[in-house]
Amino acid sequence: MSIRKDDITQQWYFDIEDYIISETDGSGIITYANQGFCEIAGYNIDELLGQPHNIVRHPDMPKIAFKGLWDDVKNKGFWTGYVKNTRKDGGFYWVYATVMRKIDSSGKSSYLSVRVPVLRNVTEQYKEIYAKLRDKE
């Protein structure tokens, strides 16, 4: 995976052919993270496993966005959308995420998330949308 940082904005980027994968248990605790997730988030695998997935939640993300995510996952079994995440070093990165509910044979749920990079013009649009949503909270 190739990642790079914009030193002015502190935004990190990864290549279009790369992807981030993580899985959590039913309580949102990370049970799997691929190397791409570790690299873009700035953590090693041991720092991520066993932690709540919101370890990478950026404060710019409005609460209503995550309510929509969980409502969709509960009702449809999946959600897709744009997310701004924070890195261990305080930087940030944007992703287009797909979150899917998995149910094992015993009925126990877990969640799989696959994320890809976002084009810069899309991040500008979502910065504005999310700022308006945060203002209403």
C-alpha positions, 0 to 999 in steps of 0.5 A: 500500500502506498500512502502519502501526506499533504503536509499543509492539510495533514490529510493522508491519501492512499492509492485507488487500487488499495483498500482497507478491510476491518471486521468487528464483533457485534459490539464494535470491537475490532477483531481483524484489520488488514495491513492497509487499515493499519498503515493509513490509520497509523497503528500497528495491528496489536494496537487495533485488535480489541479496540472499539472501531471508533478509535478512528472516528474523526470529531468532524463526523456528525453523529447523525451520519453514524445513526444512518449507518447503523439504521441501514445496517440493521434494516438492510444489512449494509450501508455505504457512504463517505467517512472522515477518519482520524489517524493515530498521529492526529492526521486524517483520511477520507474513505468510501465505506461499505459496512455489511452485517454478517450473521453466523450459524448461531445467529451471532452478528459481526460487521465487515467494512471495506473502504476505498479512497475518495476523490478530492472533489468529493471530500470537499462536498462532504466537508460542507454537508457534514459541517451543516449536519454538525451545526444542527446537532 
